[in-house]
C-alpha cells in the first residue's frame, strides 16, 4: 500500500527500489538504535520501519506492521 501523497511525490521506480531494500534488511537512513530495533522486530514480531530519500530529496518511510499483513509507503507527515 502507499499513501496518495507518497504516490504523488516519490517516483514509482524509487518506491520499488526502496521496497526491495526494505525486504533485504537495508533500513535506509536510520540511527543505529532504530536499526537495532528493526533487527529485534524481526525476531519478536513487532513493526519494522525503514526511512529513505528520493533522488529529489523527498523523505519517505516504509512501514511493515507487526502482523506482517501490510507494508505501507508513506511520507513522514502522513504518519
PDB file of N, CA, C and O in Angstrom:
ATOM      1  N   UNK A   1       0.838  -1.165   0.000  1.00  0.00           N
ATOM      2  CA  UNK A   1       0.000   0.000   0.000  1.00  0.00           C
ATOM      3  C   UNK A   1       0.892   1.240   0.000  1.00  0.00           C
ATOM      4  O   UNK A   1       2.070   1.185   0.354  1.00  0.00           O
ATOM      5  N   UNK A   2       0.304   2.335  -0.400  1.00  0.00           N
ATOM      6  CA  UNK A   2       1.017   3.615  -0.367  1.00  0.00           C
ATOM      7  C   UNK A   2      -0.002   4.728  -0.183  1.00  0.00           C
ATOM      8  O   UNK A   2      -1.131   4.646  -0.668  1.00  0.00           O
ATOM      9  N   UNK A   3       0.412   5.760   0.520  1.00  0.00           N
ATOM     10  CA  UNK A   3      -0.470   6.914   0.665  1.00  0.00           C
ATOM     11  C   UNK A   3      -0.496   7.691  -0.649  1.00  0.00           C
ATOM     12  O   UNK A   3       0.419   7.596  -1.467  1.00  0.00           O
ATOM     13  N   UNK A   4      -1.554   8.452  -0.825  1.00  0.00           N
ATOM     14  CA  UNK A   4      -1.681   9.265  -2.037  1.00  0.00           C
ATOM     15  C   UNK A   4      -0.507  10.233  -2.166  1.00  0.00           C
ATOM     16  O   UNK A   4       0.035  10.410  -3.257  1.00  0.00           O
ATOM     17  N   UNK A   5      -0.111  10.860  -1.055  1.00  0.00           N
ATOM     18  CA  UNK A   5       0.998  11.814  -1.091  1.00  0.00           C
ATOM     19  C   UNK A   5       2.302  11.140  -1.517  1.00  0.00           C
ATOM     20  O   UNK A   5       3.068  11.710  -2.294  1.00  0.00           O
ATOM     21  N   UNK A   6       2.554   9.944  -1.019  1.00  0.00           N
ATOM     22  CA  UNK A   6       3.773   9.226  -1.406  1.00  0.00           C
ATOM     23  C   UNK A   6       3.750   8.899  -2.894  1.00  0.00           C
ATOM     24  O   UNK A   6       4.767   9.024  -3.576  1.00  0.00           O
ATOM     25  N   UNK A   7       2.601   8.486  -3.392  1.00  0.00           N
ATOM     26  CA  UNK A   7       2.491   8.159  -4.819  1.00  0.00           C
ATOM     27  C   UNK A   7       2.701   9.378  -5.703  1.00  0.00           C
ATOM     28  O   UNK A   7       3.212   9.258  -6.817  1.00  0.00           O
ATOM     29  N   UNK A   8       2.316  10.534  -5.222  1.00  0.00           N
ATOM     30  CA  UNK A   8       2.475  11.774  -5.993  1.00  0.00           C
ATOM     31  C   UNK A   8       3.922  12.267  -5.948  1.00  0.00           C
ATOM     32  O   UNK A   8       4.442  12.743  -6.957  1.00  0.00           O
ATOM     33  N   UNK A   9       4.574  12.158  -4.793  1.00  0.00           N
ATOM     34  CA  UNK A   9       5.869  12.825  -4.605  1.00  0.00           C
ATOM     35  C   UNK A   9       7.093  11.927  -4.723  1.00  0.00           C
ATOM     36  O   UNK A   9       8.219  12.423  -4.757  1.00  0.00           O
ATOM     37  N   UNK A  10       6.892  10.614  -4.785  1.00  0.00           N
ATOM     38  CA  UNK A  10       8.027   9.700  -4.943  1.00  0.00           C
ATOM     39  C   UNK A  10       7.805   8.880  -6.214  1.00  0.00           C
ATOM     40  O   UNK A  10       6.777   8.216  -6.346  1.00  0.00           O
ATOM     41  N   UNK A  11       8.750   8.917  -7.143  1.00  0.00           N
ATOM     42  CA  UNK A  11       8.579   8.166  -8.393  1.00  0.00           C
ATOM     43  C   UNK A  11       8.404   6.662  -8.141  1.00  0.00           C
ATOM     44  O   UNK A  11       9.032   6.108  -7.239  1.00  0.00           O
ATOM     45  N   UNK A  12       7.561   6.009  -8.928  1.00  0.00           N
ATOM     46  CA  UNK A  12       7.270   4.588  -8.713  1.00  0.00           C
ATOM     47  C   UNK A  12       8.509   3.696  -8.714  1.00  0.00           C
ATOM     48  O   UNK A  12       8.587   2.740  -7.942  1.00  0.00           O
ATOM     49  N   UNK A  13       9.470   4.003  -9.575  1.00  0.00           N
ATOM     50  CA  UNK A  13      10.677   3.167  -9.620  1.00  0.00           C
ATOM     51  C   UNK A  13      11.509   3.307  -8.343  1.00  0.00           C
ATOM     52  O   UNK A  13      12.199   2.370  -7.939  1.00  0.00           O
ATOM     53  N   UNK A  14      11.440   4.472  -7.717  1.00  0.00           N
ATOM     54  CA  UNK A  14      12.158   4.667  -6.453  1.00  0.00           C
ATOM     55  C   UNK A  14      11.433   3.964  -5.302  1.00  0.00           C
ATOM     56  O   UNK A  14      12.072   3.457  -4.380  1.00  0.00           O
ATOM     57  N   UNK A  15      10.122   3.935  -5.356  1.00  0.00           N
ATOM     58  CA  UNK A  15       9.355   3.165  -4.366  1.00  0.00           C
ATOM     59  C   UNK A  15       9.698   1.687  -4.510  1.00  0.00           C
ATOM     60  O   UNK A  15       9.957   1.005  -3.519  1.00  0.00           O
ATOM     61  N   UNK A  16       9.698   1.198  -5.742  1.00  0.00           N
ATOM     62  CA  UNK A  16      10.003  -0.218  -5.974  1.00  0.00           C
ATOM     63  C   UNK A  16      11.401  -0.573  -5.470  1.00  0.00           C
ATOM     64  O   UNK A  16      11.591  -1.614  -4.840  1.00  0.00           O
ATOM     65  N   UNK A  17      12.365   0.281  -5.746  1.00  0.00           N
ATOM     66  CA  UNK A  17      13.732   0.044  -5.291  1.00  0.00           C
ATOM     67  C   UNK A  17      13.813   0.034  -3.768  1.00  0.00           C
ATOM     68  O   UNK A  17      14.490  -0.814  -3.187  1.00  0.00           O
ATOM     69  N   UNK A  18      13.132   0.963  -3.130  1.00  0.00           N
ATOM     70  CA  UNK A  18      13.138   1.032  -1.665  1.00  0.00           C
ATOM     71  C   UNK A  18      12.454  -0.196  -1.057  1.00  0.00           C
ATOM     72  O   UNK A  18      12.890  -0.685  -0.015  1.00  0.00           O
ATOM     73  N   UNK A  19      11.406  -0.694  -1.681  1.00  0.00           N
ATOM     74  CA  UNK A  19      10.746  -1.895  -1.176  1.00  0.00           C
ATOM     75  C   UNK A  19      11.682  -3.096  -1.201  1.00  0.00           C
ATOM     76  O   UNK A  19      11.672  -3.916  -0.284  1.00  0.00           O
ATOM     77  N   UNK A  20      12.487  -3.197  -2.247  1.00  0.00           N
ATOM     78  CA  UNK A  20      13.483  -4.279  -2.320  1.00  0.00           C
ATOM     79  C   UNK A  20      14.509  -4.113  -1.202  1.00  0.00           C
ATOM     80  O   UNK A  20      14.879  -5.084  -0.543  1.00  0.00           O
ATOM     81  N   UNK A  21      14.964  -2.885  -0.993  1.00  0.00           N
ATOM     82  CA  UNK A  21      15.917  -2.621   0.097  1.00  0.00           C
ATOM     83  C   UNK A  21      15.311  -2.999   1.446  1.00  0.00           C
ATOM     84  O   UNK A  21      15.961  -3.658   2.258  1.00  0.00           O
ATOM     85  N   UNK A  22      14.076  -2.586   1.683  1.00  0.00           N
ATOM     86  CA  UNK A  22      13.369  -2.882   2.939  1.00  0.00           C
ATOM     87  C   UNK A  22      13.277  -4.400   3.141  1.00  0.00           C
ATOM     88  O   UNK A  22      13.545  -4.905   4.231  1.00  0.00           O
ATOM     89  N   UNK A  23      12.902  -5.105   2.100  1.00  0.00           N
ATOM     90  CA  UNK A  23      12.764  -6.556   2.164  1.00  0.00           C
ATOM     91  C   UNK A  23      14.106  -7.229   2.469  1.00  0.00           C
ATOM     92  O   UNK A  23      14.151  -8.289   3.094  1.00  0.00           O
ATOM     93  N   UNK A  24      15.191  -6.604   2.023  1.00  0.00           N
ATOM     94  CA  UNK A  24      16.532  -7.173   2.210  1.00  0.00           C
ATOM     95  C   UNK A  24      17.253  -6.615   3.443  1.00  0.00           C
ATOM     96  O   UNK A  24      18.472  -6.733   3.565  1.00  0.00           O
ATOM     97  N   UNK A  25      16.492  -6.014   4.344  1.00  0.00           N
ATOM     98  CA  UNK A  25      17.009  -5.515   5.620  1.00  0.00           C
ATOM     99  C   UNK A  25      17.987  -4.356   5.482  1.00  0.00           C
ATOM    100  O   UNK A  25      18.855  -4.162   6.333  1.00  0.00           O
ATOM    101  N   UNK A  26      17.846  -3.602   4.422  1.00  0.00           N
ATOM    102  CA  UNK A  26      18.578  -2.339   4.268  1.00  0.00           C
ATOM    103  C   UNK A  26      17.600  -1.264   4.712  1.00  0.00           C
ATOM    104  O   UNK A  26      16.737  -0.832   3.947  1.00  0.00           O
ATOM    105  N   UNK A  27      17.747  -0.844   5.950  1.00  0.00           N
ATOM    106  CA  UNK A  27      16.759   0.040   6.572  1.00  0.00           C
ATOM    107  C   UNK A  27      16.895   1.499   6.161  1.00  0.00           C
ATOM    108  O   UNK A  27      16.107   2.334   6.607  1.00  0.00           O
ATOM    109  N   UNK A  28      17.867   1.827   5.326  1.00  0.00           N
ATOM    110  CA  UNK A  28      17.987   3.195   4.843  1.00  0.00           C
ATOM    111  C   UNK A  28      18.597   4.127   5.872  1.00  0.00           C
ATOM    112  O   UNK A  28      19.575   3.784   6.537  1.00  0.00           O
ATOM    113  N   UNK A  29      18.013   5.301   5.995  1.00  0.00           N
ATOM    114  CA  UNK A  29      18.552   6.389   6.823  1.00  0.00           C
ATOM    115  C   UNK A  29      18.027   6.335   8.254  1.00  0.00           C
ATOM    116  O   UNK A  29      17.265   7.205   8.675  1.00  0.00           O
ATOM    117  N   UNK A  30      18.434   5.319   8.990  1.00  0.00           N
ATOM    118  CA  UNK A  30      18.020   5.173  10.381  1.00  0.00           C
ATOM    119  C   UNK A  30      19.222   5.248  11.306  1.00  0.00           C
ATOM    120  O   UNK A  30      20.351   4.957  10.910  1.00  0.00           O
ATOM    121  N   UNK A  31      18.962   5.638  12.529  1.00  0.00           N
ATOM    122  CA  UNK A  31      20.011   5.637  13.553  1.00  0.00           C
ATOM    123  C   UNK A  31      20.370   4.191  13.906  1.00  0.00           C
ATOM    124  O   UNK A  31      19.641   3.258  13.573  1.00  0.00           O
ATOM    125  N   UNK A  32      21.483   4.028  14.573  1.00  0.00           N
ATOM    126  CA  UNK A  32      21.911   2.695  14.998  1.00  0.00           C
ATOM    127  C   UNK A  32      20.865   2.057  15.917  1.00  0.00           C
ATOM    128  O   UNK A  32      20.609   0.856  15.824  1.00  0.00           O
ATOM    129  N   UNK A  33      20.271   2.844  16.791  1.00  0.00           N
ATOM    130  CA  UNK A  33      19.268   2.278  17.703  1.00  0.00           C
ATOM    131  C   UNK A  33      18.004   1.851  16.953  1.00  0.00           C
ATOM    132  O   UNK A  33      17.391   0.842  17.304  1.00  0.00           O
ATOM    133  N   UNK A  34      17.608   2.607  15.926  1.00  0.00           N
ATOM    134  CA  UNK A  34      16.447   2.208  15.128  1.00  0.00           C
ATOM    135  C   UNK A  34      16.752   0.963  14.297  1.00  0.00           C
ATOM    136  O   UNK A  34      15.877   0.119  14.106  1.00  0.00           O
ATOM    137  N   UNK A  35      17.971   0.841  13.806  1.00  0.00           N
ATOM    138  CA  UNK A  35      18.370  -0.371  13.076  1.00  0.00           C
ATOM    139  C   UNK A  35      18.308  -1.586  14.002  1.00  0.00           C
ATOM    140  O   UNK A  35      17.824  -2.652  13.621  1.00  0.00           O
ATOM    141  N   UNK A  36      18.807  -1.402  15.220  1.00  0.00           N
ATOM    142  CA  UNK A  36      18.764  -2.472  16.208  1.00  0.00           C
ATOM    143  C   UNK A  36      17.314  -2.856  16.508  1.00  0.00           C
ATOM    144  O   UNK A  36      16.992  -4.040  16.612  1.00  0.00           O
ATOM    145  N   UNK A  37      16.443  -1.857  16.646  1.00  0.00           N
ATOM    146  CA  UNK A  37      15.029  -2.112  16.908  1.00  0.00           C
ATOM    147  C   UNK A  37      14.398  -2.921  15.770  1.00  0.00           C
ATOM    148  O   UNK A  37      13.580  -3.806  16.019  1.00  0.00           O
ATOM    149  N   UNK A  38      14.773  -2.621  14.534  1.00  0.00           N
ATOM    150  CA  UNK A  38      14.254  -3.403  13.405  1.00  0.00           C
ATOM    151  C   UNK A  38      14.746  -4.839  13.459  1.00  0.00           C
ATOM    152  O   UNK A  38      13.980  -5.767  13.194  1.00  0.00           O
ATOM    153  N   UNK A  39      16.014  -5.034  13.798  1.00  0.00           N
ATOM    154  CA  UNK A  39      16.545  -6.394  13.903  1.00  0.00           C
ATOM    155  C   UNK A  39      15.808  -7.164  14.996  1.00  0.00           C
ATOM    156  O   UNK A  39      15.509  -8.346  14.826  1.00  0.00           O
ATOM    157  N   UNK A  40      15.515  -6.507  16.110  1.00  0.00           N
ATOM    158  CA  UNK A  40      14.718  -7.126  17.171  1.00  0.00           C
ATOM    159  C   UNK A  40      13.307  -7.423  16.687  1.00  0.00           C
ATOM    160  O   UNK A  40      12.743  -8.471  17.003  1.00  0.00           O
ATOM    161  N   UNK A  41      12.739  -6.504  15.922  1.00  0.00           N
ATOM    162  CA  UNK A  41      11.376  -6.671  15.414  1.00  0.00           C
ATOM    163  C   UNK A  41      11.253  -7.919  14.554  1.00  0.00           C
ATOM    164  O   UNK A  41      10.217  -8.584  14.560  1.00  0.00           O
ATOM    165  N   UNK A  42      12.297  -8.233  13.825  1.00  0.00           N
ATOM    166  CA  UNK A  42      12.267  -9.445  13.009  1.00  0.00           C
ATOM    167  C   UNK A  42      12.150 -10.693  13.882  1.00  0.00           C
ATOM    168  O   UNK A  42      11.492 -11.662  13.504  1.00  0.00           O
ATOM    169  N   UNK A  43      12.783 -10.663  15.036  1.00  0.00           N
ATOM    170  CA  UNK A  43      12.735 -11.813  15.948  1.00  0.00           C
ATOM    171  C   UNK A  43      11.462 -11.838  16.790  1.00  0.00           C
ATOM    172  O   UNK A  43      10.925 -12.904  17.091  1.00  0.00           O
ATOM    173  N   UNK A  44      10.988 -10.648  17.167  1.00  0.00           N
ATOM    174  CA  UNK A  44       9.892 -10.554  18.123  1.00  0.00           C
ATOM    175  C   UNK A  44       8.524 -10.308  17.498  1.00  0.00           C
ATOM    176  O   UNK A  44       7.503 -10.384  18.181  1.00  0.00           O
ATOM    177  N   UNK A  45       8.504 -10.017  16.213  1.00  0.00           N
ATOM    178  CA  UNK A  45       7.225  -9.810  15.544  1.00  0.00           C
ATOM    179  C   UNK A  45       6.578  -8.467  15.810  1.00  0.00           C
ATOM    180  O   UNK A  45       5.360  -8.379  15.961  1.00  0.00           O
ATOM    181  N   UNK A  46       7.393  -7.414  15.867  1.00  0.00           N
ATOM    182  CA  UNK A  46       6.840  -6.069  16.003  1.00  0.00           C
ATOM    183  C   UNK A  46       7.037  -5.328  14.689  1.00  0.00           C
ATOM    184  O   UNK A  46       7.595  -5.881  13.741  1.00  0.00           O
ATOM    185  N   UNK A  47       6.584  -4.082  14.624  1.00  0.00           N
ATOM    186  CA  UNK A  47       6.606  -3.352  13.354  1.00  0.00           C
ATOM    187  C   UNK A  47       8.031  -3.007  12.926  1.00  0.00           C
ATOM    188  O   UNK A  47       8.933  -2.868  13.752  1.00  0.00           O
ATOM    189  N   UNK A  48       8.204  -2.875  11.629  1.00  0.00           N
ATOM    190  CA  UNK A  48       9.501  -2.564  11.024  1.00  0.00           C
ATOM    191  C   UNK A  48       9.376  -1.251  10.263  1.00  0.00           C
ATOM    192  O   UNK A  48       8.413  -1.040   9.525  1.00  0.00           O
ATOM    193  N   UNK A  49      10.355  -0.372  10.447  1.00  0.00           N
ATOM    194  CA  UNK A  49      10.369   0.926   9.785  1.00  0.00           C
ATOM    195  C   UNK A  49      11.670   1.098   9.015  1.00  0.00           C
ATOM    196  O   UNK A  49      12.751   0.829   9.538  1.00  0.00           O
ATOM    197  N   UNK A  50      11.561   1.544   7.781  1.00  0.00           N
ATOM    198  CA  UNK A  50      12.722   1.970   7.003  1.00  0.00           C
ATOM    199  C   UNK A  50      12.495   3.417   6.582  1.00  0.00           C
ATOM    200  O   UNK A  50      11.356   3.855   6.422  1.00  0.00           O
ATOM    201  N   UNK A  51      13.583   4.149   6.404  1.00  0.00           N
ATOM    202  CA  UNK A  51      13.491   5.558   6.006  1.00  0.00           C
ATOM    203  C   UNK A  51      14.437   5.810   4.844  1.00  0.00           C
ATOM    204  O   UNK A  51      15.614   5.452   4.900  1.00  0.00           O
ATOM    205  N   UNK A  52      13.924   6.420   3.808  1.00  0.00           N
ATOM    206  CA  UNK A  52      14.708   6.680   2.596  1.00  0.00           C
ATOM    207  C   UNK A  52      14.487   8.109   2.127  1.00  0.00           C
ATOM    208  O   UNK A  52      13.632   8.825   2.647  1.00  0.00           O
ATOM    209  N   UNK A  53      15.266   8.506   1.143  1.00  0.00           N
ATOM    210  CA  UNK A  53      15.080   9.786   0.444  1.00  0.00           C
ATOM    211  C   UNK A  53      15.059   9.500  -1.050  1.00  0.00           C
ATOM    212  O   UNK A  53      15.857   8.715  -1.563  1.00  0.00           O
ATOM    213  N   UNK A  54      14.141  10.145  -1.727  1.00  0.00           N
ATOM    214  CA  UNK A  54      14.099  10.015  -3.184  1.00  0.00           C
ATOM    215  C   UNK A  54      15.288  10.767  -3.785  1.00  0.00           C
ATOM    216  O   UNK A  54      15.976  11.512  -3.086  1.00  0.00           O
ATOM    217  N   UNK A  55      15.520  10.571  -5.053  1.00  0.00           N
ATOM    218  CA  UNK A  55      16.604  11.277  -5.748  1.00  0.00           C
ATOM    219  C   UNK A  55      16.403  12.790  -5.678  1.00  0.00           C
ATOM    220  O   UNK A  55      17.371  13.550  -5.722  1.00  0.00           O
ATOM    221  N   UNK A  56      15.156  13.223  -5.571  1.00  0.00           N
ATOM    222  CA  UNK A  56      14.847  14.660  -5.467  1.00  0.00           C
ATOM    223  C   UNK A  56      14.928  15.162  -4.026  1.00  0.00           C
ATOM    224  O   UNK A  56      14.682  16.340  -3.767  1.00  0.00           O
ATOM    225  N   UNK A  57      15.270  14.278  -3.088  1.00  0.00           N
ATOM    226  CA  UNK A  57      15.422  14.685  -1.700  1.00  0.00           C
ATOM    227  C   UNK A  57      14.181  14.531  -0.838  1.00  0.00           C
ATOM    228  O   UNK A  57      14.183  14.943   0.322  1.00  0.00           O
ATOM    229  N   UNK A  58      13.124  13.946  -1.383  1.00  0.00           N
ATOM    230  CA  UNK A  58      11.876  13.756  -0.632  1.00  0.00           C
ATOM    231  C   UNK A  58      12.027  12.600   0.354  1.00  0.00           C
ATOM    232  O   UNK A  58      12.272  11.469  -0.065  1.00  0.00           O
ATOM    233  N   UNK A  59      11.886  12.859   1.654  1.00  0.00           N
ATOM    234  CA  UNK A  59      11.960  11.751   2.609  1.00  0.00           C
ATOM    235  C   UNK A  59      10.681  10.918   2.562  1.00  0.00           C
ATOM    236  O   UNK A  59       9.582  11.460   2.438  1.00  0.00           O
ATOM    237  N   UNK A  60      10.833   9.608   2.661  1.00  0.00           N
ATOM    238  CA  UNK A  60       9.670   8.733   2.750  1.00  0.00           C
ATOM    239  C   UNK A  60      10.018   7.510   3.585  1.00  0.00           C
ATOM    240  O   UNK A  60      11.181   7.130   3.715  1.00  0.00           O
ATOM    241  N   UNK A  61       8.990   6.915   4.138  1.00  0.00           N
ATOM    242  CA  UNK A  61       9.142   5.768   5.011  1.00  0.00           C
ATOM    243  C   UNK A  61       8.444   4.558   4.426  1.00  0.00           C
ATOM    244  O   UNK A  61       7.529   4.670   3.611  1.00  0.00           O
ATOM    245  N   UNK A  62       8.904   3.399   4.868  1.00  0.00           N
ATOM    246  CA  UNK A  62       8.196   2.151   4.604  1.00  0.00           C
ATOM    247  C   UNK A  62       7.966   1.488   5.956  1.00  0.00           C
ATOM    248  O   UNK A  62       8.905   1.264   6.720  1.00  0.00           O
ATOM    249  N   UNK A  63       6.711   1.179   6.240  1.00  0.00           N
ATOM    250  CA  UNK A  63       6.331   0.529   7.494  1.00  0.00           C
ATOM    251  C   UNK A  63       5.708  -0.829   7.204  1.00  0.00           C
ATOM    252  O   UNK A  63       4.809  -0.944   6.372  1.00  0.00           O
ATOM    253  N   UNK A  64       6.189  -1.852   7.892  1.00  0.00           N
ATOM    254  CA  UNK A  64       5.556  -3.161   7.849  1.00  0.00           C
ATOM    255  C   UNK A  64       4.968  -3.418   9.226  1.00  0.00           C
ATOM    256  O   UNK A  64       5.663  -3.336  10.239  1.00  0.00           O
ATOM    257  N   UNK A  65       3.691  -3.728   9.249  1.00  0.00           N
ATOM    258  CA  UNK A  65       3.001  -3.937  10.518  1.00  0.00           C
ATOM    259  C   UNK A  65       3.481  -5.169  11.258  1.00  0.00           C
ATOM    260  O   UNK A  65       4.079  -6.071  10.671  1.00  0.00           O
ATOM    261  N   UNK A  66       3.211  -5.194  12.549  1.00  0.00           N
ATOM    262  CA  UNK A  66       3.656  -6.285  13.409  1.00  0.00           C
ATOM    263  C   UNK A  66       3.162  -7.648  12.922  1.00  0.00           C
ATOM    264  O   UNK A  66       3.876  -8.645  13.027  1.00  0.00           O
ATOM    265  N   UNK A  67       1.943  -7.687  12.392  1.00  0.00           N
ATOM    266  CA  UNK A  67       1.420  -8.975  11.937  1.00  0.00           C
ATOM    267  C   UNK A  67       1.872  -9.329  10.517  1.00  0.00           C
ATOM    268  O   UNK A  67       1.519 -10.385   9.991  1.00  0.00           O
ATOM    269  N   UNK A  68       2.654  -8.437   9.904  1.00  0.00           N
ATOM    270  CA  UNK A  68       3.238  -8.627   8.574  1.00  0.00           C
ATOM    271  C   UNK A  68       2.195  -8.730   7.463  1.00  0.00           C
ATOM    272  O   UNK A  68       2.500  -9.193   6.364  1.00  0.00           O
ATOM    273  N   UNK A  69       0.967  -8.300   7.747  1.00  0.00           N
ATOM    274  CA  UNK A  69      -0.086  -8.394   6.741  1.00  0.00           C
ATOM    275  C   UNK A  69      -0.080  -7.226   5.766  1.00  0.00           C
ATOM    276  O   UNK A  69      -0.691  -7.305   4.700  1.00  0.00           O
ATOM    277  N   UNK A  70       0.608  -6.137   6.124  1.00  0.00           N
ATOM    278  CA  UNK A  70       0.624  -4.974   5.237  1.00  0.00           C
ATOM    279  C   UNK A  70       1.935  -4.214   5.376  1.00  0.00           C
ATOM    280  O   UNK A  70       2.504  -4.092   6.461  1.00  0.00           O
ATOM    281  N   UNK A  71       2.383  -3.714   4.250  1.00  0.00           N
ATOM    282  CA  UNK A  71       3.528  -2.810   4.200  1.00  0.00           C
ATOM    283  C   UNK A  71       3.039  -1.549   3.500  1.00  0.00           C
ATOM    284  O   UNK A  71       2.380  -1.617   2.462  1.00  0.00           O
ATOM    285  N   UNK A  72       3.368  -0.397   4.082  1.00  0.00           N
ATOM    286  CA  UNK A  72       2.867   0.869   3.572  1.00  0.00           C
ATOM    287  C   UNK A  72       4.017   1.826   3.294  1.00  0.00           C
ATOM    288  O   UNK A  72       4.933   1.970   4.104  1.00  0.00           O
ATOM    289  N   UNK A  73       3.957   2.475   2.145  1.00  0.00           N
ATOM    290  CA  UNK A  73       4.895   3.545   1.791  1.00  0.00           C
ATOM    291  C   UNK A  73       4.185   4.850   2.114  1.00  0.00           C
ATOM    292  O   UNK A  73       3.053   5.069   1.683  1.00  0.00           O
ATOM    293  N   UNK A  74       4.849   5.718   2.874  1.00  0.00           N
ATOM    294  CA  UNK A  74       4.233   6.963   3.278  1.00  0.00           C
ATOM    295  C   UNK A  74       5.274   8.049   3.482  1.00  0.00           C
ATOM    296  O   UNK A  74       6.466   7.774   3.616  1.00  0.00           O
ATOM    297  N   UNK A  75       4.808   9.268   3.503  1.00  0.00           N
ATOM    298  CA  UNK A  75       5.666  10.395   3.842  1.00  0.00           C
ATOM    299  C   UNK A  75       5.621  10.578   5.353  1.00  0.00           C
ATOM    300  O   UNK A  75       4.628  10.210   5.981  1.00  0.00           O
ATOM    301  N   UNK A  76       6.665  11.134   5.950  1.00  0.00           N
ATOM    302  CA  UNK A  76       6.639  11.315   7.400  1.00  0.00           C
ATOM    303  C   UNK A  76       5.399  12.067   7.887  1.00  0.00           C
ATOM    304  O   UNK A  76       4.862  11.742   8.947  1.00  0.00           O
ATOM    305  N   UNK A  77       4.942  13.056   7.137  1.00  0.00           N
ATOM    306  CA  UNK A  77       3.753  13.795   7.576  1.00  0.00           C
ATOM    307  C   UNK A  77       2.462  13.000   7.462  1.00  0.00           C
ATOM    308  O   UNK A  77       1.435  13.406   8.005  1.00  0.00           O
ATOM    309  N   UNK A  78       2.502  11.874   6.763  1.00  0.00           N
ATOM    310  CA  UNK A  78       1.311  11.001   6.672  1.00  0.00           C
ATOM    311  C   UNK A  78       1.125  10.168   7.935  1.00  0.00           C
ATOM    312  O   UNK A  78       0.046   9.618   8.158  1.00  0.00           O
ATOM    313  N   UNK A  79       2.151  10.068   8.754  1.00  0.00           N
ATOM    314  CA  UNK A  79       2.120   9.175   9.916  1.00  0.00           C
ATOM    315  C   UNK A  79       1.236   9.687  11.015  1.00  0.00           C
ATOM    316  O   UNK A  79       1.109   9.044  12.057  1.00  0.00           O
TER     317      UNK A  79
END
